């Protein structure tokens, strides 16, 4: 027996109770290390609420794709232009930068990640006019989550530096619609 009755270890176990048990380990620090190891193993094998929650949350989340260095440069060019527009603010979000006009989000440009393809950015319309919808359907660089006038987020694929002019045109339309 240890003789340290009433002394509790870090886990709240009375040391005298540990030493009274018969076993291969001697009373003292070695026995305490064995108890710490067993306690740690029990904690590792116990499922936690957050691990279960993380599995269900990731299944619904869209996959974020890494962007190329070329896309970083194009995105920086578009960012520089958008920052000069009146009443535009920006906020980082998940590898993208969200752009707001009077507090209403209208676009998200990739900084390190993109949503639909590694060479695209997204812009938002609450409801597209029929003329804009026809133009969007004719342009192969524009995609949306669903083909309807109610689709809110659309993606624009940049393939060449010449696409920046059309990208700015669509960003301007989304900016005006976000008033």
Steps between C-alpha positions, in 0.01 A plus 500: 500500500623847411414676824388819323135464585286790379744607227324521164669485163419724200197283413347523848583139597619447858860379477459276805218314324723439199781363713278261698413301191708192431671503168829472318582871536658638814356787696627840386561696181511196268150398605379858446636497143307180433179664623565807281553276196178306562304823551640647178405188302146518635474863392627419148247221452205709615310653205452872529204704388713730285648213295152373412384851420799566270426195286144607426593864434771419244275287281278798407786747455612571141855399420740795484758468223852646500557773244799546271751783519354643180152508656645673809631776273169535316312504829735769637430711190124466553540575874687819425220614269220411743664685789475821298122475460287717733356347819674165450635312800672163513533220751710180482308173503636145458778579254285750310428870547137603516410840350205699630315802364319688777527188718356262237737236363531497122819305424773277640845490343748222571813575696618145561188289427217494247161329500391367162835483319857614576467783244166649605345756730138534605250785485144536623166609357183466703306484175642550151312696241397298191757683283784424743384142535510451120849651488619278786366186331683586177833553678677165558717654775198557727351225707240494774388256763174453308365623170223738600443873540497447878858366516688732732869410466670472163861417418716659233791301359812698406705334226702787350596854607244622244222354717567763768304763307188279487552400864494867600182549295323220695639622833365848421153357430508306828619816681209702361249226588624492863364849581 
